[in-house]
Amino acid sequence: MAEPQHKRQKTDKKYELLYHPRIPGRGEYVRLALEATGTQFVDVANQEEGGYAKVQAVFDPKSVGDEHGNPPAFAPPILKVHGEGKEGKDLVISQTSNILLYLGSKLGLIGSQEHELYIVNEIALTALDLSDGAHDTHHPLASVKFYEDQKEAALENSKNFREVRIPKFFSYFERVLKSNEAEGKGRHLVGSKLTYADTTLWQVLDGVKFAFPKEVDARQDDYPLLLGTFYGGLKQEKWLAEYLESDRRLKYSMGVFRHYPELDRQ
């Protein structure tokens, strides 16, 4: 299997990320996989003038697909890969987990042994479940409604998320790290090398820490591998430290992870 590359590679930017502008959102899971391997790509909505119109066209409710034979996408994130589709045309795929599965195989982020792909994928999917739960804390009733219109439900849902969901998920990931400690040393979830399970979980943890800083801080000592060795260790790796300091890393705002003090531990 291909090894992940950690130096920014000179490419023709065959990858285009189609996502909403100015927010990390679910697009950040894709960005981290690309950044971790030094793979150049175009973040269309943030880097091209008028780029968001191009993004919107791909998941337009009236779309019946494109001239390359790709079906319409349901919603971002969407990845366009030049020259990898039918008869050498562009490939367009969507769904966060599907994109990560594709990129993981292409960029060497699926472990060193064939069977590890399925373990990487199951852990990444579980991390994305936690991501969805974090989003639903501030929009528990309907995504089309403003937070202020569902604040009472958000307070109740956040309490359950903090007291039930966070410890359930954090305990699971702590146990996964412990099960792989001989190889991963607490820094990798699968094997001894970086996988997209690592990058995905790291982003989820970072987002939950942003949204619920008091809650996570209060539980710091309960999950030493997860919140210490894993989260802190990956954050210090050169590629991630440089990315976090760059203008490519978008600030949290009105996306998946939002900080409302009243939803945090009081």
Secondary structure in CASP SS format (residue, H / E / C, confidence):
PFRMAT SS
TARGET T0000
AUTHOR 0000-0000-0000
METHOD secondary structure of the structure
MODEL  1
M C 1.00
A C 1.00
E C 1.00
P C 1.00
Q C 1.00
H C 1.00
K C 1.00
R C 1.00
Q C 1.00
K C 1.00
T C 1.00
D C 1.00
K C 1.00
K C 1.00
Y E 1.00
E E 1.00
L E 1.00
L E 1.00
Y C 1.00
H C 1.00
P C 1.00
R C 1.00
I C 1.00
P C 1.00
G C 1.00
R C 1.00
G H 1.00
E H 1.00
Y H 1.00
V H 1.00
R H 1.00
L H 1.00
A H 1.00
L H 1.00
E H 1.00
A H 1.00
T C 1.00
G C 1.00
T C 1.00
Q C 1.00
F E 1.00
V E 1.00
D E 1.00
V H 1.00
A H 1.00
N H 1.00
Q H 1.00
E C 1.00
E C 1.00
G C 1.00
G H 1.00
Y H 1.00
A H 1.00
K H 1.00
V H 1.00
Q H 1.00
A H 1.00
V H 1.00
F C 1.00
D C 1.00
P C 1.00
K C 1.00
S C 1.00
V C 1.00
G C 1.00
D C 1.00
E C 1.00
H C 1.00
G C 1.00
N C 1.00
P C 1.00
P C 1.00
A C 1.00
F C 1.00
A C 1.00
P C 1.00
P C 1.00
I E 1.00
L E 1.00
K E 1.00
V E 1.00
H C 1.00
G C 1.00
E C 1.00
G C 1.00
K H 1.00
E H 1.00
G H 1.00
K C 1.00
D C 1.00
L E 1.00
V E 1.00
I E 1.00
S E 1.00
Q C 1.00
T H 1.00
S H 1.00
N H 1.00
I H 1.00
L H 1.00
L H 1.00
Y H 1.00
L H 1.00
G H 1.00
S H 1.00
K H 1.00
L H 1.00
G C 1.00
L C 1.00
I C 1.00
G C 1.00
S C 1.00
Q C 1.00
E C 1.00
H C 1.00
E H 1.00
L H 1.00
Y H 1.00
I H 1.00
V H 1.00
N H 1.00
E H 1.00
I H 1.00
A H 1.00
L H 1.00
T H 1.00
A H 1.00
L H 1.00
D H 1.00
L H 1.00
S H 1.00
D H 1.00
G H 1.00
A H 1.00
H H 1.00
D H 1.00
T H 1.00
H H 1.00
H C 1.00
P C 1.00
L C 1.00
A C 1.00
S C 1.00
V C 1.00
K C 1.00
F C 1.00
Y H 1.00
E H 1.00
D H 1.00
Q H 1.00
K H 1.00
E H 1.00
A H 1.00
A H 1.00
L H 1.00
E H 1.00
N H 1.00
S H 1.00
K H 1.00
N H 1.00
F H 1.00
R H 1.00
E H 1.00
V H 1.00
R H 1.00
I H 1.00
P H 1.00
K H 1.00
F H 1.00
F H 1.00
S H 1.00
Y H 1.00
F H 1.00
E H 1.00
R H 1.00
V H 1.00
L H 1.00
K H 1.00
S H 1.00
N C 1.00
E H 1.00
A H 1.00
E H 1.00
G H 1.00
K C 1.00
G C 1.00
R C 1.00
H C 1.00
L C 1.00
V C 1.00
G C 1.00
S C 1.00
K C 1.00
L C 1.00
T C 1.00
Y H 1.00
A H 1.00
D H 1.00
T H 1.00
T H 1.00
L H 1.00
W H 1.00
Q H 1.00
V H 1.00
L H 1.00
D H 1.00
G H 1.00
V H 1.00
K H 1.00
F H 1.00
A H 1.00
F C 1.00
P H 1.00
K H 1.00
E H 1.00
V H 1.00
D H 1.00
A H 1.00
R C 1.00
Q H 1.00
D H 1.00
D H 1.00
Y C 1.00
P H 1.00
L H 1.00
L H 1.00
L H 1.00
G H 1.00
T H 1.00
F H 1.00
Y H 1.00
G H 1.00
G H 1.00
L H 1.00
K H 1.00
Q C 1.00
E C 1.00
K H 1.00
W H 1.00
L H 1.00
A H 1.00
E H 1.00
Y H 1.00
L H 1.00
E H 1.00
S C 1.00
D C 1.00
R C 1.00
R C 1.00
L C 1.00
K C 1.00
Y C 1.00
S C 1.00
M C 1.00
G C 1.00
V C 1.00
F C 1.00
R C 1.00
H C 1.00
Y C 1.00
P H 1.00
E H 1.00
L H 1.00
D C 1.00
R C 1.00
Q C 1.00
END
